[in-house]
């Protein structure tokens, strides 16, 4: 990557964030509907703060911050940078407003371009990895922006839509299986990312792992199949649930996936393109890890480990329902093949693997090292991307992670089973 390419990529990523925010009013962009959700304008400001803090502050001659207090307001979790405003309180910050955040973005954008125009080759080589990390960081927040505003709009009795429309429904075909021999396999990204591209530090280092023979379902579980689980008392049977999950079922009254609502005996689902009758052929989504695990137990199967998923995915091109700007929602699997479907896109797939460091992992020095490593506790790994994931932002080695009780992300499940031993 040279400076010309970096500027073009920077402009592309920054413009995409603004396109995603464009359908929302300033009032929409201010609401925080629960502690896990951040206001849209906060996402827009935080990704700007990231470039200001980690690129400009260390490389711009005579650097001064755009606004001193913004470093406090828009720092997410970087303890080494300094104090930060409490996450659950982000929604009470009415100022700066959405338009002022736009001014902030334009100021930092101009200064980043100016820096990249002026920097010499040696200096650019040193800051290029941070610039590229900033691109992928902003893409993560583009996905989060959509997940968060979906929750915000779901609580409005007017049932407002964000954008897009429903896609044609499809019937559910019979679940198929694909067998894998296992053995001694390599997991994780090669240094520098897949094919010389980008990877996050939590995808490193590449290492060997032994896999017993296993099988993966050829597609994601559908709404119609989830209804069968519910009809068989899935949310009322403690023997299906992990202990913590059963506690959440009872404490929070879970009886269906997160955005499902029953009205006069019919199930409806809230989506970014509105609330509509449940389509049984679409993938079930917005499940916690506890729900995914309970379904797998009910089905007499299990969730795949992240190593099983990655080993299988390496044989497939990264294509699928990603960055869906038509429906902003998972789609049906399509016709059966001899292989796996829906590996990339549609829903992030829960695995049975805890989010832990790979053997030999070491976070980077300084505040930037807080990006991933310090979250390697009390989280579960997800793989594959979803319908809201930006293009170029997922790969076979990509490790997403959420707490096991999280239901607001676009999460689904693929079943796994033990394979036949020779």
MARMARSE-32436 format. One record per residue (C-alpha): residue in one letter; residue number from 1; x, y, z. Coordinates in nm, 2 decimals. Layout:
% MARMARSE-32436
<r a, k NUM, c1 X, c2 Y, c3 Z>
...
END
This chain:
% MARMARSE-32436
<r x, k 1, c1 0.00, c2 0.00, c3 0.00>
<r x, k 2, c1 0.14, c2 0.34, c3 -0.10>
<r x, k 3, c1 0.01, c2 0.68, c3 0.01>
<r x, k 4, c1 -0.21, c2 0.73, c3 -0.30>
<r x, k 5, c1 -0.38, c2 0.39, c3 -0.23>
<r x, k 6, c1 -0.41, c2 0.48, c3 0.14>
<r x, k 7, c1 -0.59, c2 0.81, c3 0.07>
<r x, k 8, c1 -0.83, c2 0.64, c3 -0.17>
<r x, k 9, c1 -0.90, c2 0.36, c3 0.08>
<r x, k 10, c1 -0.94, c2 0.61, c3 0.36>
<r x, k 11, c1 -1.19, c2 0.82, c3 0.16>
<r x, k 12, c1 -1.39, c2 0.50, c3 0.07>
<r x, k 13, c1 -1.42, c2 0.38, c3 0.42>
<r x, k 14, c1 -1.51, c2 0.72, c3 0.57>
<r x, k 15, c1 -1.77, c2 0.78, c3 0.30>
<r x, k 16, c1 -1.93, c2 0.45, c3 0.37>
<r x, k 17, c1 -1.99, c2 0.53, c3 0.73>
<r x, k 18, c1 -2.16, c2 0.86, c3 0.63>
<r x, k 19, c1 -2.38, c2 0.67, c3 0.38>
<r x, k 20, c1 -2.49, c2 0.43, c3 0.65>
<r x, k 21, c1 -2.58, c2 0.72, c3 0.89>
<r x, k 22, c1 -2.75, c2 0.93, c3 0.62>
<r x, k 23, c1 -3.10, c2 0.77, c3 0.66>
<r x, k 24, c1 -3.10, c2 0.87, c3 1.03>
<r x, k 25, c1 -3.22, c2 1.20, c3 1.18>
<r x, k 26, c1 -3.00, c2 1.38, c3 1.44>
<r x, k 27, c1 -3.25, c2 1.26, c3 1.70>
<r x, k 28, c1 -3.21, c2 0.89, c3 1.58>
<r x, k 29, c1 -2.83, c2 0.93, c3 1.61>
<r x, k 30, c1 -2.85, c2 1.04, c3 1.97>
<r x, k 31, c1 -3.05, c2 0.75, c3 2.13>
<r x, k 32, c1 -2.88, c2 0.48, c3 2.34>
<r x, k 33, c1 -3.14, c2 0.21, c3 2.39>
<r x, k 34, c1 -2.93, c2 -0.01, c3 2.63>
<r x, k 35, c1 -2.58, c2 -0.01, c3 2.77>
<r x, k 36, c1 -2.45, c2 -0.24, c3 2.49>
<r x, k 37, c1 -2.58, c2 -0.01, c3 2.22>
<r x, k 38, c1 -2.40, c2 0.31, c3 2.13>
<r x, k 39, c1 -2.56, c2 0.61, c3 1.96>
<r x, k 40, c1 -2.49, c2 0.65, c3 1.59>
<r x, k 41, c1 -2.32, c2 0.98, c3 1.63>
<r x, k 42, c1 -2.09, c2 0.82, c3 1.89>
<r x, k 43, c1 -1.98, c2 0.56, c3 1.64>
<r x, k 44, c1 -1.91, c2 0.83, c3 1.38>
<r x, k 45, c1 -1.71, c2 1.03, c3 1.64>
<r x, k 46, c1 -1.52, c2 0.74, c3 1.80>
<r x, k 47, c1 -1.38, c2 0.61, c3 1.47>
<r x, k 48, c1 -1.26, c2 0.96, c3 1.40>
<r x, k 49, c1 -1.11, c2 0.98, c3 1.75>
<r x, k 50, c1 -0.92, c2 0.66, c3 1.66>
<r x, k 51, c1 -0.75, c2 0.83, c3 1.36>
<r x, k 52, c1 -0.68, c2 1.15, c3 1.55>
<r x, k 53, c1 -0.53, c2 0.96, c3 1.85>
<r x, k 54, c1 -0.33, c2 0.69, c3 1.69>
<r x, k 55, c1 -0.23, c2 0.85, c3 1.36>
<r x, k 56, c1 -0.23, c2 1.23, c3 1.39>
<r x, k 57, c1 -0.12, c2 1.27, c3 1.75>
<r x, k 58, c1 0.20, c2 1.08, c3 1.69>
<r x, k 59, c1 0.28, c2 1.20, c3 1.34>
<r x, k 60, c1 0.13, c2 1.54, c3 1.26>
<r x, k 61, c1 0.38, c2 1.83, c3 1.32>
<r x, k 62, c1 0.25, c2 2.07, c3 1.58>
<r x, k 63, c1 -0.05, c2 1.85, c3 1.66>
<r x, k 64, c1 -0.34, c2 1.99, c3 1.86>
<r x, k 65, c1 -0.66, c2 1.80, c3 1.93>
<r x, k 66, c1 -0.98, c2 1.92, c3 1.75>
<r x, k 67, c1 -1.14, c2 1.96, c3 2.09>
<r x, k 68, c1 -0.98, c2 1.86, c3 2.42>
<r x, k 69, c1 -1.30, c2 1.71, c3 2.57>
<r x, k 70, c1 -1.36, c2 1.49, c3 2.27>
<r x, k 71, c1 -1.07, c2 1.27, c3 2.38>
<r x, k 72, c1 -1.27, c2 1.20, c3 2.70>
<r x, k 73, c1 -1.61, c2 1.16, c3 2.53>
<r x, k 74, c1 -1.51, c2 0.94, c3 2.24>
<r x, k 75, c1 -1.24, c2 0.71, c3 2.39>
<r x, k 76, c1 -1.40, c2 0.37, c3 2.41>
<r x, k 77, c1 -1.18, c2 0.15, c3 2.63>
<r x, k 78, c1 -0.82, c2 0.26, c3 2.59>
<r x, k 79, c1 -0.70, c2 0.30, c3 2.95>
<r x, k 80, c1 -0.35, c2 0.41, c3 2.85>
<r x, k 81, c1 -0.49, c2 0.70, c3 2.65>
<r x, k 82, c1 -0.67, c2 0.85, c3 2.95>
<r x, k 83, c1 -1.00, c2 0.86, c3 3.13>
<r x, k 84, c1 -1.32, c2 0.82, c3 2.93>
<r x, k 85, c1 -1.69, c2 0.89, c3 2.96>
<r x, k 86, c1 -1.90, c2 0.59, c3 3.10>
<r x, k 87, c1 -2.03, c2 0.37, c3 2.82>
<r x, k 88, c1 -2.39, c2 0.33, c3 2.96>
<r x, k 89, c1 -2.42, c2 0.71, c3 2.96>
<r x, k 90, c1 -2.33, c2 0.79, c3 2.60>
<r x, k 91, c1 -2.70, c2 0.85, c3 2.52>
<r x, k 92, c1 -2.73, c2 1.15, c3 2.76>
<r x, k 93, c1 -2.47, c2 1.35, c3 2.56>
<r x, k 94, c1 -2.68, c2 1.58, c3 2.34>
<r x, k 95, c1 -2.38, c2 1.79, c3 2.25>
<r x, k 96, c1 -2.19, c2 1.77, c3 2.03>
<r x, k 97, c1 -2.48, c2 1.69, c3 1.80>
<r x, k 98, c1 -2.48, c2 1.49, c3 1.48>
<r x, k 99, c1 -2.39, c2 1.79, c3 1.27>
<r x, k 100, c1 -2.10, c2 1.89, c3 1.50>
<r x, k 101, c1 -1.97, c2 1.53, c3 1.48>
<r x, k 102, c1 -1.97, c2 1.58, c3 1.10>
<r x, k 103, c1 -1.75, c2 1.89, c3 1.15>
<r x, k 104, c1 -1.52, c2 1.68, c3 1.36>
<r x, k 105, c1 -1.50, c2 1.41, c3 1.09>
<r x, k 106, c1 -1.43, c2 1.66, c3 0.81>
<r x, k 107, c1 -1.15, c2 1.83, c3 1.01>
<r x, k 108, c1 -0.97, c2 1.50, c3 1.09>
<r x, k 109, c1 -1.03, c2 1.37, c3 0.73>
<r x, k 110, c1 -0.86, c2 1.68, c3 0.59>
<r x, k 111, c1 -0.57, c2 1.65, c3 0.83>
<r x, k 112, c1 -0.52, c2 1.28, c3 0.76>
<r x, k 113, c1 -0.51, c2 1.34, c3 0.38>
<r x, k 114, c1 -0.27, c2 1.63, c3 0.43>
<r x, k 115, c1 -0.04, c2 1.41, c3 0.65>
<r x, k 116, c1 -0.04, c2 1.13, c3 0.39>
<r x, k 117, c1 0.03, c2 1.38, c3 0.11>
<r x, k 118, c1 0.34, c2 1.51, c3 0.30>
<r x, k 119, c1 0.48, c2 1.21, c3 0.47>
<r x, k 120, c1 0.80, c2 1.06, c3 0.32>
<r x, k 121, c1 0.83, c2 0.69, c3 0.23>
<r x, k 122, c1 1.01, c2 0.58, c3 0.55>
<r x, k 123, c1 0.76, c2 0.75, c3 0.78>
<r x, k 124, c1 0.47, c2 0.61, c3 0.59>
<r x, k 125, c1 0.60, c2 0.26, c3 0.62>
<r x, k 126, c1 0.59, c2 0.30, c3 1.00>
<r x, k 127, c1 0.24, c2 0.45, c3 1.02>
<r x, k 128, c1 0.08, c2 0.24, c3 0.74>
<r x, k 129, c1 -0.01, c2 -0.06, c3 0.97>
<r x, k 130, c1 -0.20, c2 0.18, c3 1.21>
<r x, k 131, c1 -0.37, c2 0.35, c3 0.92>
<r x, k 132, c1 -0.49, c2 0.01, c3 0.79>
<r x, k 133, c1 -0.60, c2 -0.09, c3 1.14>
<r x, k 134, c1 -0.80, c2 0.23, c3 1.14>
<r x, k 135, c1 -0.98, c2 0.12, c3 0.82>
<r x, k 136, c1 -1.08, c2 -0.22, c3 0.96>
<r x, k 137, c1 -1.17, c2 -0.06, c3 1.30>
<r x, k 138, c1 -1.41, c2 0.17, c3 1.12>
<r x, k 139, c1 -1.56, c2 -0.12, c3 0.93>
<r x, k 140, c1 -1.63, c2 -0.30, c3 1.26>
<r x, k 141, c1 -1.81, c2 0.01, c3 1.37>
<r x, k 142, c1 -2.01, c2 0.03, c3 1.05>
<r x, k 143, c1 -2.15, c2 -0.31, c3 1.13>
<r x, k 144, c1 -2.21, c2 -0.22, c3 1.50>
<r x, k 145, c1 -2.38, c2 0.11, c3 1.39>
<r x, k 146, c1 -2.64, c2 -0.10, c3 1.20>
<r x, k 147, c1 -2.69, c2 -0.35, c3 1.48>
<r x, k 148, c1 -2.73, c2 -0.07, c3 1.73>
<r x, k 149, c1 -2.98, c2 0.14, c3 1.54>
<r x, k 150, c1 -3.18, c2 -0.18, c3 1.48>
<r x, k 151, c1 -3.22, c2 -0.21, c3 1.85>
<r x, k 152, c1 -3.30, c2 0.16, c3 1.89>
<r x, k 153, c1 -3.58, c2 0.15, c3 1.62>
<r x, k 154, c1 -3.72, c2 -0.18, c3 1.76>
<r x, k 155, c1 -3.83, c2 0.00, c3 2.08>
<r x, k 156, c1 -4.03, c2 0.27, c3 1.89>
<r x, k 157, c1 -4.40, c2 0.19, c3 1.88>
<r x, k 158, c1 -4.43, c2 0.36, c3 1.54>
<r x, k 159, c1 -4.22, c2 0.07, c3 1.41>
<r x, k 160, c1 -4.00, c2 0.29, c3 1.19>
<r x, k 161, c1 -3.78, c2 0.14, c3 0.92>
<r x, k 162, c1 -3.41, c2 0.22, c3 0.86>
<r x, k 163, c1 -3.38, c2 0.12, c3 0.49>
<r x, k 164, c1 -3.42, c2 -0.16, c3 0.24>
<r x, k 165, c1 -3.70, c2 -0.41, c3 0.19>
<r x, k 166, c1 -3.78, c2 -0.78, c3 0.22>
<r x, k 167, c1 -3.64, c2 -1.03, c3 -0.03>
<r x, k 168, c1 -3.83, c2 -1.31, c3 -0.18>
<r x, k 169, c1 -3.89, c2 -1.59, c3 0.06>
<r x, k 170, c1 -3.77, c2 -1.95, c3 0.00>
<r x, k 171, c1 -3.86, c2 -2.29, c3 0.12>
<r x, k 172, c1 -3.64, c2 -2.49, c3 0.35>
<r x, k 173, c1 -3.46, c2 -2.78, c3 0.21>
<r x, k 174, c1 -3.34, c2 -3.08, c3 0.41>
<r x, k 175, c1 -3.03, c2 -3.02, c3 0.62>
<r x, k 176, c1 -2.73, c2 -3.19, c3 0.47>
<r x, k 177, c1 -2.39, c2 -3.27, c3 0.61>
<r x, k 178, c1 -2.03, c2 -3.24, c3 0.49>
<r x, k 179, c1 -1.76, c2 -3.46, c3 0.64>
<r x, k 180, c1 -1.40, c2 -3.36, c3 0.72>
<r x, k 181, c1 -1.12, c2 -3.60, c3 0.80>
<r x, k 182, c1 -0.95, c2 -3.37, c3 1.06>
<r x, k 183, c1 -0.59, c2 -3.45, c3 1.15>
<r x, k 184, c1 -0.31, c2 -3.21, c3 1.22>
<r x, k 185, c1 -0.42, c2 -2.88, c3 1.07>
<r x, k 186, c1 -0.29, c2 -2.52, c3 1.07>
<r x, k 187, c1 -0.52, c2 -2.25, c3 1.23>
<r x, k 188, c1 -0.48, c2 -1.88, c3 1.23>
<r x, k 189, c1 -0.35, c2 -1.62, c3 0.98>
<r x, k 190, c1 0.00, c2 -1.62, c3 0.83>
<r x, k 191, c1 0.20, c2 -1.32, c3 0.93>
<r x, k 192, c1 0.07, c2 -1.02, c3 0.74>
<r x, k 193, c1 -0.28, c2 -1.17, c3 0.69>
<r x, k 194, c1 -0.43, c2 -1.41, c3 0.44>
<r x, k 195, c1 -0.25, c2 -1.38, c3 0.10>
<r x, k 196, c1 -0.04, c2 -1.09, c3 0.23>
<r x, k 197, c1 -0.35, c2 -0.89, c3 0.33>
<r x, k 198, c1 -0.46, c2 -0.75, c3 0.67>
<r x, k 199, c1 -0.54, c2 -0.95, c3 0.98>
<r x, k 200, c1 -0.61, c2 -0.86, c3 1.35>
<r x, k 201, c1 -0.35, c2 -0.96, c3 1.61>
<r x, k 202, c1 -0.60, c2 -1.21, c3 1.76>
<r x, k 203, c1 -0.57, c2 -1.42, c3 1.44>
<r x, k 204, c1 -0.20, c2 -1.47, c3 1.51>
<r x, k 205, c1 0.02, c2 -1.67, c3 1.53>
<r x, k 206, c1 -0.06, c2 -1.95, c3 1.29>
<r x, k 207, c1 -0.03, c2 -2.27, c3 1.48>
<r x, k 208, c1 -0.10, c2 -2.64, c3 1.45>
<r x, k 209, c1 -0.40, c2 -2.81, c3 1.61>
<r x, k 210, c1 -0.53, c2 -3.17, c3 1.60>
<r x, k 211, c1 -0.89, c2 -3.23, c3 1.49>
<r x, k 212, c1 -1.08, c2 -3.55, c3 1.52>
<r x, k 213, c1 -1.30, c2 -3.64, c3 1.22>
<r x, k 214, c1 -1.61, c2 -3.42, c3 1.22>
<r x, k 215, c1 -1.91, c2 -3.31, c3 1.02>
<r x, k 216, c1 -2.07, c2 -2.97, c3 0.96>
<r x, k 217, c1 -2.43, c2 -2.89, c3 0.86>
<r x, k 218, c1 -2.43, c2 -2.76, c3 0.51>
<r x, k 219, c1 -2.64, c2 -2.45, c3 0.60>
<r x, k 220, c1 -2.76, c2 -2.24, c3 0.89>
<r x, k 221, c1 -3.06, c2 -2.33, c3 1.10>
<r x, k 222, c1 -3.38, c2 -2.16, c3 0.98>
<r x, k 223, c1 -3.67, c2 -1.98, c3 1.15>
<r x, k 224, c1 -3.89, c2 -2.27, c3 1.06>
<r x, k 225, c1 -3.66, c2 -2.52, c3 1.23>
<r x, k 226, c1 -3.64, c2 -2.29, c3 1.54>
<r x, k 227, c1 -4.02, c2 -2.29, c3 1.56>
<r x, k 228, c1 -4.00, c2 -2.67, c3 1.60>
<r x, k 229, c1 -3.76, c2 -2.63, c3 1.89>
<r x, k 230, c1 -4.00, c2 -2.38, c3 2.05>
<r x, k 231, c1 -4.30, c2 -2.61, c3 1.99>
<r x, k 232, c1 -4.11, c2 -2.89, c3 2.17>
<r x, k 233, c1 -4.07, c2 -2.68, c3 2.48>
<r x, k 234, c1 -3.72, c2 -2.57, c3 2.40>
<r x, k 235, c1 -3.73, c2 -2.26, c3 2.63>
<r x, k 236, c1 -3.90, c2 -2.46, c3 2.91>
<r x, k 237, c1 -3.67, c2 -2.76, c3 2.94>
<r x, k 238, c1 -3.37, c2 -2.70, c3 3.17>
<r x, k 239, c1 -3.20, c2 -3.02, c3 3.06>
<r x, k 240, c1 -3.12, c2 -2.86, c3 2.73>
<r x, k 241, c1 -2.94, c2 -2.55, c3 2.87>
<r x, k 242, c1 -2.61, c2 -2.46, c3 3.01>
<r x, k 243, c1 -2.66, c2 -2.35, c3 3.38>
<r x, k 244, c1 -2.59, c2 -1.98, c3 3.31>
<r x, k 245, c1 -2.81, c2 -1.99, c3 3.01>
<r x, k 246, c1 -3.10, c2 -2.14, c3 3.20>
<r x, k 247, c1 -3.06, c2 -1.86, c3 3.46>
<r x, k 248, c1 -3.09, c2 -1.60, c3 3.18>
<r x, k 249, c1 -3.40, c2 -1.77, c3 3.04>
<r x, k 250, c1 -3.57, c2 -1.74, c3 3.37>
<r x, k 251, c1 -3.44, c2 -1.40, c3 3.48>
<r x, k 252, c1 -3.52, c2 -1.23, c3 3.15>
<r x, k 253, c1 -3.82, c2 -1.43, c3 3.03>
<r x, k 254, c1 -3.67, c2 -1.56, c3 2.71>
<r x, k 255, c1 -3.92, c2 -1.75, c3 2.50>
<r x, k 256, c1 -3.82, c2 -1.67, c3 2.14>
<r x, k 257, c1 -3.53, c2 -1.51, c3 1.95>
<r x, k 258, c1 -3.46, c2 -1.15, c3 2.04>
<r x, k 259, c1 -3.66, c2 -0.96, c3 1.77>
<r x, k 260, c1 -3.95, c2 -1.21, c3 1.74>
<r x, k 261, c1 -4.30, c2 -1.10, c3 1.86>
<r x, k 262, c1 -4.62, c2 -1.30, c3 1.87>
<r x, k 263, c1 -4.94, c2 -1.13, c3 1.78>
<r x, k 264, c1 -5.28, c2 -1.32, c3 1.76>
<r x, k 265, c1 -5.10, c2 -1.65, c3 1.72>
<r x, k 266, c1 -4.86, c2 -1.53, c3 1.44>
<r x, k 267, c1 -4.49, c2 -1.46, c3 1.48>
<r x, k 268, c1 -4.34, c2 -1.14, c3 1.35>
<r x, k 269, c1 -3.98, c2 -1.04, c3 1.32>
<r x, k 270, c1 -3.83, c2 -0.69, c3 1.35>
<r x, k 271, c1 -3.57, c2 -0.61, c3 1.08>
<r x, k 272, c1 -3.40, c2 -0.29, c3 0.96>
<r x, k 273, c1 -3.65, c2 -0.28, c3 0.68>
<r x, k 274, c1 -3.94, c2 -0.30, c3 0.92>
<r x, k 275, c1 -4.15, c2 -0.55, c3 1.11>
<r x, k 276, c1 -4.31, c2 -0.83, c3 0.91>
<r x, k 277, c1 -4.45, c2 -1.19, c3 0.94>
<r x, k 278, c1 -4.18, c2 -1.44, c3 1.02>
<r x, k 279, c1 -4.03, c2 -1.61, c3 0.71>
<r x, k 280, c1 -3.97, c2 -1.97, c3 0.80>
<r x, k 281, c1 -3.71, c2 -2.02, c3 0.52>
<r x, k 282, c1 -3.47, c2 -1.75, c3 0.64>
<r x, k 283, c1 -3.19, c2 -1.81, c3 0.89>
<r x, k 284, c1 -3.28, c2 -1.77, c3 1.25>
<r x, k 285, c1 -3.08, c2 -1.48, c3 1.39>
<r x, k 286, c1 -3.02, c2 -1.27, c3 1.70>
<r x, k 287, c1 -2.96, c2 -1.58, c3 1.92>
<r x, k 288, c1 -2.74, c2 -1.59, c3 2.23>
<r x, k 289, c1 -2.47, c2 -1.85, c3 2.25>
<r x, k 290, c1 -2.68, c2 -2.01, c3 2.52>
<r x, k 291, c1 -2.98, c2 -2.05, c3 2.28>
<r x, k 292, c1 -2.75, c2 -2.18, c3 2.00>
<r x, k 293, c1 -2.61, c2 -2.44, c3 2.24>
<r x, k 294, c1 -2.95, c2 -2.54, c3 2.37>
<r x, k 295, c1 -3.08, c2 -2.60, c3 2.01>
<r x, k 296, c1 -2.78, c2 -2.81, c3 1.93>
<r x, k 297, c1 -2.84, c2 -3.02, c3 2.24>
<r x, k 298, c1 -3.20, c2 -3.06, c3 2.15>
<r x, k 299, c1 -3.11, c2 -3.17, c3 1.80>
<r x, k 300, c1 -2.86, c2 -3.43, c3 1.93>
<r x, k 301, c1 -2.57, c2 -3.24, c3 1.78>
<r x, k 302, c1 -2.32, c2 -2.97, c3 1.90>
<r x, k 303, c1 -2.17, c2 -2.64, c3 1.79>
<r x, k 304, c1 -1.85, c2 -2.65, c3 1.59>
<r x, k 305, c1 -1.52, c2 -2.55, c3 1.75>
<r x, k 306, c1 -1.36, c2 -2.25, c3 1.59>
<r x, k 307, c1 -1.08, c2 -2.46, c3 1.46>
<r x, k 308, c1 -1.32, c2 -2.70, c3 1.29>
<r x, k 309, c1 -1.50, c2 -2.41, c3 1.13>
<r x, k 310, c1 -1.18, c2 -2.24, c3 1.01>
<r x, k 311, c1 -1.04, c2 -2.56, c3 0.87>
<r x, k 312, c1 -1.36, c2 -2.62, c3 0.67>
<r x, k 313, c1 -1.38, c2 -2.26, c3 0.55>
<r x, k 314, c1 -1.03, c2 -2.25, c3 0.40>
<r x, k 315, c1 -1.15, c2 -2.45, c3 0.11>
<r x, k 316, c1 -1.41, c2 -2.19, c3 0.01>
<r x, k 317, c1 -1.40, c2 -1.84, c3 -0.15>
<r x, k 318, c1 -1.51, c2 -1.55, c3 0.07>
<r x, k 319, c1 -1.84, c2 -1.48, c3 -0.10>
<r x, k 320, c1 -2.19, c2 -1.46, c3 0.05>
<r x, k 321, c1 -2.46, c2 -1.23, c3 0.17>
<r x, k 322, c1 -2.23, c2 -0.96, c3 0.30>
<r x, k 323, c1 -2.30, c2 -0.58, c3 0.31>
<r x, k 324, c1 -2.66, c2 -0.65, c3 0.20>
<r x, k 325, c1 -2.78, c2 -0.30, c3 0.11>
<r x, k 326, c1 -3.11, c2 -0.43, c3 -0.03>
<r x, k 327, c1 -3.26, c2 -0.60, c3 0.28>
<r x, k 328, c1 -3.00, c2 -0.55, c3 0.55>
<r x, k 329, c1 -3.10, c2 -0.90, c3 0.67>
<r x, k 330, c1 -2.99, c2 -1.27, c3 0.63>
<r x, k 331, c1 -3.12, c2 -1.45, c3 0.32>
<r x, k 332, c1 -3.21, c2 -1.81, c3 0.25>
<r x, k 333, c1 -2.94, c2 -2.06, c3 0.18>
<r x, k 334, c1 -3.02, c2 -2.12, c3 -0.18>
<r x, k 335, c1 -3.01, c2 -2.46, c3 -0.36>
<r x, k 336, c1 -2.82, c2 -2.74, c3 -0.20>
<r x, k 337, c1 -2.47, c2 -2.83, c3 -0.33>
<r x, k 338, c1 -2.22, c2 -3.09, c3 -0.24>
<r x, k 339, c1 -2.05, c2 -2.85, c3 0.00>
<r x, k 340, c1 -2.11, c2 -2.59, c3 0.26>
<r x, k 341, c1 -2.35, c2 -2.29, c3 0.21>
<r x, k 342, c1 -2.37, c2 -1.96, c3 0.40>
<r x, k 343, c1 -2.02, c2 -1.99, c3 0.54>
<r x, k 344, c1 -1.96, c2 -1.61, c3 0.49>
<r x, k 345, c1 -2.23, c2 -1.36, c3 0.54>
<r x, k 346, c1 -2.59, c2 -1.39, c3 0.66>
<r x, k 347, c1 -2.52, c2 -1.46, c3 1.03>
<r x, k 348, c1 -2.22, c2 -1.47, c3 1.26>
<r x, k 349, c1 -2.20, c2 -1.83, c3 1.36>
<r x, k 350, c1 -2.15, c2 -1.92, c3 1.73>
<r x, k 351, c1 -1.88, c2 -2.17, c3 1.80>
<r x, k 352, c1 -1.82, c2 -2.37, c3 2.12>
<r x, k 353, c1 -1.48, c2 -2.21, c3 2.16>
<r x, k 354, c1 -1.40, c2 -1.96, c3 2.43>
<r x, k 355, c1 -1.22, c2 -1.65, c3 2.31>
<r x, k 356, c1 -0.87, c2 -1.71, c3 2.42>
<r x, k 357, c1 -0.52, c2 -1.62, c3 2.29>
<r x, k 358, c1 -0.35, c2 -1.85, c3 2.04>
<r x, k 359, c1 -0.03, c2 -2.02, c3 2.16>
<r x, k 360, c1 0.25, c2 -1.75, c3 2.14>
<r x, k 361, c1 0.01, c2 -1.45, c3 2.11>
<r x, k 362, c1 0.15, c2 -1.12, c3 2.24>
<r x, k 363, c1 -0.04, c2 -0.79, c3 2.22>
<r x, k 364, c1 0.13, c2 -0.49, c3 2.07>
<r x, k 365, c1 0.30, c2 -0.25, c3 2.30>
<r x, k 366, c1 0.12, c2 0.06, c3 2.41>
<r x, k 367, c1 -0.24, c2 0.16, c3 2.40>
<r x, k 368, c1 -0.30, c2 0.00, c3 2.06>
<r x, k 369, c1 -0.23, c2 -0.34, c3 2.23>
<r x, k 370, c1 -0.56, c2 -0.30, c3 2.42>
<r x, k 371, c1 -0.75, c2 -0.35, c3 2.09>
<r x, k 372, c1 -0.82, c2 -0.73, c3 2.14>
<r x, k 373, c1 -0.60, c2 -0.90, c3 2.40>
<r x, k 374, c1 -0.76, c2 -0.77, c3 2.71>
<r x, k 375, c1 -1.10, c2 -0.91, c3 2.61>
<r x, k 376, c1 -0.98, c2 -1.27, c3 2.61>
<r x, k 377, c1 -1.21, c2 -1.37, c3 2.90>
<r x, k 378, c1 -1.58, c2 -1.45, c3 2.94>
<r x, k 379, c1 -1.64, c2 -1.43, c3 2.56>
<r x, k 380, c1 -1.72, c2 -1.68, c3 2.29>
<r x, k 381, c1 -1.59, c2 -1.69, c3 1.93>
<r x, k 382, c1 -1.81, c2 -1.64, c3 1.63>
<r x, k 383, c1 -1.71, c2 -1.69, c3 1.27>
<r x, k 384, c1 -1.81, c2 -1.60, c3 0.91>
<r x, k 385, c1 -1.95, c2 -1.25, c3 0.91>
<r x, k 386, c1 -2.32, c2 -1.14, c3 0.86>
<r x, k 387, c1 -2.54, c2 -0.96, c3 0.63>
<r x, k 388, c1 -2.42, c2 -0.63, c3 0.77>
<r x, k 389, c1 -2.05, c2 -0.70, c3 0.75>
<r x, k 390, c1 -1.87, c2 -0.47, c3 0.51>
<r x, k 391, c1 -1.70, c2 -0.62, c3 0.20>
<r x, k 392, c1 -1.35, c2 -0.73, c3 0.25>
<r x, k 393, c1 -1.39, c2 -0.74, c3 0.62>
<r x, k 394, c1 -1.41, c2 -1.12, c3 0.69>
<r x, k 395, c1 -1.20, c2 -1.42, c3 0.60>
<r x, k 396, c1 -1.15, c2 -1.78, c3 0.72>
<r x, k 397, c1 -0.93, c2 -1.68, c3 1.01>
<r x, k 398, c1 -1.14, c2 -1.38, c3 1.13>
<r x, k 399, c1 -1.23, c2 -1.42, c3 1.50>
<r x, k 400, c1 -1.53, c2 -1.22, c3 1.62>
<r x, k 401, c1 -1.63, c2 -1.24, c3 1.99>
<r x, k 402, c1 -1.93, c2 -1.16, c3 2.21>
<r x, k 403, c1 -2.04, c2 -1.25, c3 2.56>
<r x, k 404, c1 -2.25, c2 -1.57, c3 2.56>
<r x, k 405, c1 -2.56, c2 -1.39, c3 2.66>
<r x, k 406, c1 -2.55, c2 -1.13, c3 2.37>
<r x, k 407, c1 -2.86, c2 -1.13, c3 2.15>
<r x, k 408, c1 -2.85, c2 -0.80, c3 1.97>
<r x, k 409, c1 -2.57, c2 -0.89, c3 1.72>
<r x, k 410, c1 -2.67, c2 -1.07, c3 1.40>
<r x, k 411, c1 -2.59, c2 -1.42, c3 1.52>
<r x, k 412, c1 -2.71, c2 -1.76, c3 1.42>
<r x, k 413, c1 -2.59, c2 -2.12, c3 1.42>
<r x, k 414, c1 -2.46, c2 -2.41, c3 1.22>
<r x, k 415, c1 -2.47, c2 -2.76, c3 1.37>
<r x, k 416, c1 -2.17, c2 -2.99, c3 1.40>
<r x, k 417, c1 -2.13, c2 -3.35, c3 1.48>
<r x, k 418, c1 -1.85, c2 -3.60, c3 1.53>
<r x, k 419, c1 -1.74, c2 -3.77, c3 1.21>
<r x, k 420, c1 -1.67, c2 -4.13, c3 1.12>
<r x, k 421, c1 -1.33, c2 -4.27, c3 1.23>
<r x, k 422, c1 -1.15, c2 -4.48, c3 0.98>
END
